[in-house]
């Protein structure tokens, strides 16, 4: 409950928020470092959320900073637990020079607390309004020593380089060369990297000619703007209600899907069950690596209808795949299988809808057998001109504008011997 004494209220809410963050970190398998915990207990988060109620400012949720003219959320203050994960991934120490890409002010203040008076923090953003608000909030909160800059993330910020740490707080489609060039020897880049539409916060360190992820975490951030932006390709299948989104790659024959939703859907079921509340974050990533036509199903359910086929009491998920012929697709779905339990399945549309739905189910079974409870894959980022023979064997390779991303699952060759689907 909020009383009239705002300062005391904020301190109490800050302590409660920090305790919640620490508990979540423990639940996720790691401890909140003492300097990071101290930073959360010190920085007045509410001062970076002007106009937001005190209890909302300290909730385990994002705080909106700015929407576009079309109402799209383009800048936020991330949820406290998400910020804690990135701080832990960054492994920041006193005296370091840190660049934050994607500003708001609060995270930069946390960084300033951890690097201490001998360190240096610079926060940058492409949006002048965001940077102006960040500067004002930083000054109000007593963090005048944090530097702010307007700039495009694609080019980093040369002025204060090199940086011991570059921490990116917006969803990045690639790793621009400037980030690597502005990184100090022994430095680290923490970035929510989008791979086929799936985001992972990766802590990347240079190894010879490429970057290797030393840690990873599930993440979700607003997308990067500017020269490096990649909004993907969205192909509408049913007015503006249903579409397929391709983040890396595109449809080769878009017209092949014309009218595909007019036919009857085909369903396939895996026999794999999960609790309704059970998270399965690596399933989509496995699907992306195992199914060449992986994409995302976008459905507008604002009118209350599902838009595509679902079983009674079930639901669809945004993870889909296109058939090799390009004229059919299927998406992950579930149906009730008991009290609080659902069975994973797929619904397919098009002349080969049954085939691609079956292919998805085969990969769901592989995931259930080998990866449901770990291990997670390894990630690496390579120069775009790296020859194929220099990349890890049996890794999935995603070609980006500047780099090649490899995703390697442990023992993938032995674990994924699944017979190809038959027509």
For each residue, the residues with C-beta under 8 A, 3 or more apart:
1:
2: 6 9 53 54 55
3: 8 9
4:
5: 8 9
6: 2 9 10 54
7: 10 11
8: 3 5 11 12
9: 2 3 5 6 12 13 54
10: 6 7 13 14 44 46 54 58
11: 7 8 14 15
12: 8 9 15 16
13: 9 10 16 17 46 54 55 57 58
14: 10 11 17 18 40 41 44 45 58
15: 11 12 18 19 41
16: 12 13 19 20 58
17: 13 14 20 21 40 45 58 59 60 80
18: 14 15 21 22 37 40 41 80
19: 15 16 22 23
20: 16 17 23 24 60 80 81
21: 17 18 24 25 32 37 40 60 80 81 84
22: 18 19 25 26 31 32 37
23: 19 20 26 27
24: 20 21 27 28 60 81 84
25: 21 22 28 30 31 32 81 84 85 88
26: 22 23 29 30 31 32
27: 23 24
28: 24 25 85
29: 26
30: 25 26 88
31: 22 25 26
32: 21 22 25 26 36 37 84 88
33: 36 37 87 88
34: 37 38
35: 38 39 94 113 114
36: 32 33 39 40 84 87 88 110 114
37: 18 21 22 32 33 34 40 41
38: 34 35 41 42 113
39: 35 36 42 43 87 109 110 113 114
40: 14 17 18 21 36 37 43 80 84 110
41: 14 15 18 37 38
42: 38 39 113
43: 39 40 106 109 110 113 141
44: 10 14 47 48 141
45: 14 17 48 49 57 58 77 80 106
46: 10 13 49 52 54 57 58
47: 44 50 137 140 141
48: 44 45 57 63 77 104 105 106 109 134 137 141
49: 45 46 52 56 57 63 77 106
50: 47 133 137
51:
52: 46 49 56 57 63
53: 2 56 57
54: 2 6 9 10 13 46 57 58
55: 2 13 58 59
56: 49 52 53 59 61 63
57: 13 45 46 48 49 52 53 54 63
58: 10 13 14 16 17 45 46 54 55 80
59: 17 55 56
60: 17 20 21 24 79 80 81
61: 56 79
62: 76 77 78 79
63: 48 49 52 56 57 76 77
64: 67 73 75 76
65: 75 76 77 104 130 133
66: 73 74 75 127 129 130
67: 64 71 72 73 74
68: 71 72 73 74
69:
70:
71: 67 68
72: 67 68
73: 64 66 67 68 76 222
74: 66 67 68 127 222 225
75: 64 65 66 102 104 125 127 130 222
76: 62 63 64 65 73 104 221 222
77: 45 48 49 62 63 65 104 106 107
78: 62 82 83 107 169 221
79: 60 61 62 82 83
80: 17 18 20 21 40 45 58 60 83 84
81: 20 21 24 25 60 84 85
82: 78 79 85 86 219 220
83: 78 79 80 86 87 106 107 110
84: 21 24 25 32 36 40 80 81 87 88
85: 25 28 81 82 88 89 201 217 219
86: 82 83 89 90 107 167 169 190 201 217
87: 33 36 39 83 84 90 92 110 111 114
88: 25 30 32 33 36 84 85 91
89: 85 86 190 201 203 215 217
90: 86 87 98 165 167 188 190 203
91: 88 188 203
92: 87 96 98 111 114 115 164 165
93: 96 114 115
94: 35 114 115 116 118 119
95: 115 116 118 119
96: 92 93 115 119 120 164 165
97: 115 119 120 122 160 162 163 164 165 184
98: 90 92 111 115 119 120 121 122 163 164 165 166 167
99: 122 123 124 156 157 160 161 163 165 166 167 182
100: 103 107 108 111 121 122 123 124 167 168 169
101: 124 125 153 156 166 167 168 169 170
102: 75 124 125 153 168 169 170 221 224
103: 100 108 123 124 125 130 131 134 148 169
104: 48 65 75 76 77 107 108 125 130 133 134 169
105: 48 108 109 123 133 134 135 137 138 141 143 146
106: 43 45 48 49 77 83 109 110 137
107: 77 78 83 86 100 104 110 111 123 167 169
108: 100 103 104 105 111 112 121 123 134 138 143 146 148
109: 39 43 48 105 106 112 113 138 141 143 146
110: 36 39 40 43 83 87 106 107 113 114
111: 87 92 98 100 107 108 114 115 121 146 167
112: 108 109 115 119 121 143 145 146
113: 35 38 39 42 43 109 110 116
114: 35 36 39 87 92 93 94 110 111 119
115: 92 93 94 95 96 97 98 111 112 118 119 120 121
116: 94 95 113 119
117: 145
118: 94 95 115
119: 94 95 96 97 98 112 114 115 116
120: 96 97 98 115 147 160
121: 98 100 108 111 112 115 145 146 147
122: 97 98 99 100 146 147 148 149 157 159 160 163
123: 99 100 103 105 107 108 134 146 147 148 149
124: 99 100 101 102 103 131 148 149 150 151 153 157
125: 75 101 102 103 104 130 131 134 150 151
126: 150 151 152 153 225 226
127: 66 74 75 130 131 150 225
128: 131 132 150
129: 66 132 133
130: 65 66 75 103 104 125 127 133 134
131: 103 124 125 127 128 134 135 148 149 150
132: 128 129 135 136
133: 50 65 104 105 129 130 136 137
134: 48 103 104 105 108 123 125 130 131 137 138 148
135: 105 131 132 138 139 148
136: 132 133 139 140
137: 47 48 50 105 106 133 134 140 141
138: 105 108 109 134 135 141 143 144 146 148
139: 135 136 142 143 144
140: 47 136 137
141: 43 44 47 48 105 109 137 138
142: 139
143: 105 108 109 112 138 139 146
144: 138 139
145: 112 117 121
146: 105 108 109 111 112 121 122 123 138 143
147: 120 121 122 123 160
148: 103 108 122 123 124 131 134 135 138
149: 122 123 124 131 157 159
150: 124 125 126 127 128 131
151: 124 125 126 155 156 157
152: 126 155 226 227 228
153: 101 102 124 126 156 168 170 172 176 224 225 226 228
154: 176 178 226 227 228
155: 151 152 158 176 178 227
156: 99 101 151 153 161 166 176 178 179 181 182
157: 99 122 124 149 151 160 161 182
158: 155 161 178 182
159: 122 149
160: 97 99 120 122 147 157 163
161: 99 156 157 158 181 182
162: 97 182 183 184 185 187
163: 97 98 99 122 160 166 182 183 184 187
164: 92 96 97 98 184 186 187 188
165: 90 92 96 97 98 99 187 188 189 190
166: 98 99 101 156 163 179 182 183 187 188 189 190 191
167: 86 90 98 99 100 101 107 111 189 190 191
168: 100 101 102 153 172 189 190 191 192
169: 78 86 100 101 102 103 104 107 192 221
170: 101 102 153 192 221 222 223 224 225
171: 192 194 199 219 220 221 222 223 224
172: 153 168 175 191 192 193 194 224 228
173: 193 194 223 224 228 229 230 247 400 401
174: 193 228 230 400 401 402 403
175: 172 179 180 189 191 193 204 211 381 400 402 403
176: 153 154 155 156 179 228 402
177: 180 181 402
178: 154 155 156 158 181 182
179: 156 166 175 176 182 183 189 191
180: 175 177 183 189 206 211
181: 156 161 177 178
182: 99 156 157 158 161 162 163 166 178 179
183: 162 163 166 179 180 187 188 189 206
184: 97 162 163 164 187
185: 162
186: 164
187: 162 163 164 165 166 183 184 205 206
188: 90 91 164 165 166 183 203 204 205 214
189: 165 166 167 168 175 179 180 183 203 204 205 211
190: 86 89 90 165 166 167 168 201 202 203 204
191: 166 167 168 172 175 179 201 202 204
192: 168 169 170 171 172 199 200 201 202 219 220 221
193: 172 173 174 175 199 200 201 202 379 381 405
194: 171 172 173 197 198 199 223 230 247
195: 198 199 200 247 248 285 288 398 405 407
196: 247 248 249 288 294 295 398
197: 194 232 245 246 247 248 288 295 296
198: 194 195 284 285 288
199: 171 192 193 194 195 218 219 220 221
200: 192 193 195 216 217 218 219 285 379
201: 85 86 89 190 191 192 193 216 217 218 219
202: 190 191 192 193 213 215 216 379
203: 89 90 91 188 189 190 213 214 215 216
204: 175 188 189 190 191 211 212 213 214 381
205: 187 188 189 211 212 214
206: 180 183 187 210 211
207: 210 211 212
208:
209: 382 383 386
210: 206 207 380 381 382 383 386
211: 175 180 189 204 205 206 207 380 381 382
212: 204 205 207 378 379 380
213: 202 203 204 216 378 379 380 381
214: 188 203 204 205
215: 89 202 203
216: 200 201 202 203 213 376 379
217: 85 86 89 200 201
218: 199 200 201 281
219: 82 85 171 192 199 200 201
220: 82 171 192 199
221: 76 78 102 169 170 171 192 199
222: 73 74 75 76 170 171
223: 170 171 173 194 229 230 231
224: 102 153 170 171 172 173 228 229 230
225: 74 126 127 153 170 229
226: 126 152 153 154 229
227: 152 154 155
228: 152 153 154 172 173 174 176 224 401
229: 173 223 224 225 226
230: 173 174 194 223 224 247 401
231: 223
232: 197 245 246 247
233: 245 246 250 251
234: 243 244 245 298
235: 243 244 245 246 251 254 257
236: 239 240 242 243
237: 242 243 244 257 260 261
238: 241 242 243 261 307
239: 236 242
240: 236 243 300
241: 238 299 300 307
242: 236 237 238 239 261 297 298 299 300 307 308
243: 234 235 236 237 238 240 297 298
244: 234 235 237 251 257 295 296 297 298 320 322 329
245: 197 232 233 234 235 295 296 297 298
246: 197 232 233 235 249 250 251 295 296
247: 173 194 195 196 197 230 232 295 296
248: 195 196 197 398 399 400
249: 196 246
250: 233 246
251: 233 235 244 246 254 256 257 322 326
252: 326
253: 256 326 327
254: 235 251 257
255: 258
256: 251 253 325 326 327
257: 235 237 244 251 254 260 326 327 329 350
258: 255
259: 262 263
260: 237 257 263 327 328 329 349 350
261: 237 238 242 308 349
262: 259
263: 259 260 349 350 351 353
264:
265: 308 309 347 348 349 353
266: 330 347 348 349 353 354 357
267: 309 311 333 345 346 347 348 357
268: 330 345 346 348 354 357 358 360 361
269: 335 343 344 345 361
270: 343 344 345 361 364 365 368
271: 343 365
272: 343 344 364 365 368
273: 337 338 341 342 343 344
274: 278 280 334 341 342 344
275: 278 340 341 342
276: 340 341 342
277: 340
278: 274 275
279:
280: 274 283 367 372
281: 218 284 285
282: 285 286 367 371 372 376 377
283: 280 286 287 319 332 364 367 372
284: 198 281 287 288 317 319 332
285: 195 198 200 281 282 288 289 377 407
286: 282 283 289 290 363 366 367 371 409
287: 283 284 290 291 294 319 321 332 360 363 364 367
288: 195 196 197 198 284 285 291 294 396 407
289: 285 286 377 396 407 409
290: 286 287 363 366 416
291: 287 288 294 321 359 360 363
292: 324
293: 321 322 323 324 326 329 356
294: 196 287 288 291 319 320 321 322
295: 196 197 244 245 246 247 320 321 322 329
296: 197 244 245 246 247 318 319 320
297: 242 243 244 245 308 316 317 318 319 320 331
298: 234 242 243 244 245 318
299: 241 242 306 307 308 316 318
300: 240 241 242 303 307
301: 304 305 306 307
302:
303: 300
304: 301
305: 301
306: 299 301 309 310 315 316
307: 238 241 242 299 300 301
308: 242 261 265 297 299 316 331 347 349
309: 265 267 306 316 333 347
310: 306 314 315 316 333 347
311: 267 314 333 334 335 336 345
312: 335 336
313: 335 336
314: 310 311 333 334 335 336 342
315: 306 310 333 334
316: 297 299 306 308 309 310 331 332 333 347
317: 284 297 331 332 333 334
318: 296 297 298 299 331
319: 283 284 287 294 296 297 331 332
320: 244 294 295 296 297 329 330 331 332
321: 287 291 293 294 295 329 330 331 356 359 360
322: 244 251 293 294 295 326 328 329 356
323: 293 326 327 328 329 330 350 352 353 355 356
324: 292 293
325: 256 328 351 352
326: 251 252 253 256 257 293 322 323
327: 253 256 257 260 323 350 351 352
328: 260 322 323 325 348 349 350 351 352 353 355 356
329: 244 257 260 293 295 320 321 322 323 348 349 350 353 356
330: 266 268 320 321 323 346 347 348 349 353 356 357 359 360
331: 297 308 316 317 318 319 320 321 346 347 348 360
332: 283 284 287 316 317 319 320 344 345 346 360 364
333: 267 309 310 311 314 315 316 317 344 345 346 347
334: 274 311 314 315 317 342 343 344 345
335: 269 311 312 313 314 342 343 345
336: 311 312 313 314 341 342 343
337: 273 341 342 343
338: 273 341
339:
340: 275 276 277
341: 273 274 275 276 336 337 338
342: 273 274 275 276 314 334 335 336 337
343: 269 270 271 272 273 334 335 336 337
344: 269 270 272 273 274 332 333 334 361 364
345: 267 268 269 270 311 332 333 334 335 357 361
346: 267 268 330 331 332 333 356 357 358 360 361 364
347: 265 266 267 308 309 310 316 330 331 333 353 357
348: 265 266 267 268 328 329 330 331 352 353 354 355 356 357
349: 260 261 263 265 266 308 328 329 330 353
350: 257 260 263 323 327 328 329 353 356
351: 263 325 327 328
352: 323 325 327 328 348 355 356 423
353: 263 265 266 323 328 329 330 347 348 349 350 356 357
354: 266 268 348 357 358
355: 323 328 348 352 358 359 421 422 423
356: 293 321 322 323 328 329 330 346 348 350 352 353 359 360 421
357: 266 267 268 330 345 346 347 348 353 354 360 361
358: 268 346 354 355 361 362 421
359: 291 321 330 355 356 362 363 421
360: 268 287 291 321 330 331 332 346 356 357 363 364
361: 268 269 270 344 345 346 357 358 364 365
362: 358 359 365 366 418 419 421
363: 286 287 290 291 359 360 366 367 418
364: 270 272 283 287 332 344 346 360 361 367 368
365: 270 271 272 361 362 368 369 418
366: 286 290 362 363 369 370 371 415 416 418
367: 280 282 283 286 287 363 364 370 371 372
368: 270 272 364 365 372
369: 365 366 372 415
370: 366 367 411 415 416
371: 282 286 366 367 374 375 376 409 415
372: 280 282 283 367 368 369
373:
374: 371
375: 371 409 410
376: 216 282 371
377: 282 285 289 407 408 409 410
378: 212 213 392 406 407 408 409 410
379: 193 200 202 212 213 216 405 406 407 408
380: 210 211 212 213 392 405 406 408
381: 175 193 204 210 211 213 403 404 405 406
382: 209 210 211 386 390 391 403 404 405 406
383: 209 210 386 403 404
384: 399 400 401 402 403 404
385:
386: 209 210 382 383 390 391 404
387: 390 391
388: 391 397
389:
390: 382 386 387
391: 382 386 387 388 395 397 404 406
392: 378 380 395 406 408
393:
394: 408 412 413
395: 391 392 406 407 408
396: 288 289 406 407 408
397: 388 391 404 405 406
398: 195 196 248 404 405 406 407
399: 248 384 404
400: 173 174 175 248 384 403 404 405
401: 173 174 228 230 384
402: 174 175 176 177 384
403: 174 175 381 382 383 384 400
404: 381 382 383 384 386 391 397 398 399 400
405: 193 195 379 380 381 382 397 398 400
406: 378 379 380 381 382 391 392 395 396 397 398
407: 195 285 288 289 377 378 379 395 396 398
408: 377 378 379 380 392 394 395 396 412
409: 286 289 371 375 377 378 412 415 416
410: 375 377 378 415
411: 370 414 415
412: 394 408 409 415 416
413: 394 416 417
414: 411 417
415: 366 369 370 371 409 410 411 412
416: 290 366 370 409 412 413
417: 413 414
418: 362 363 365 366
419: 362
420:
421: 355 356 358 359 362
422: 355
423: 352 355
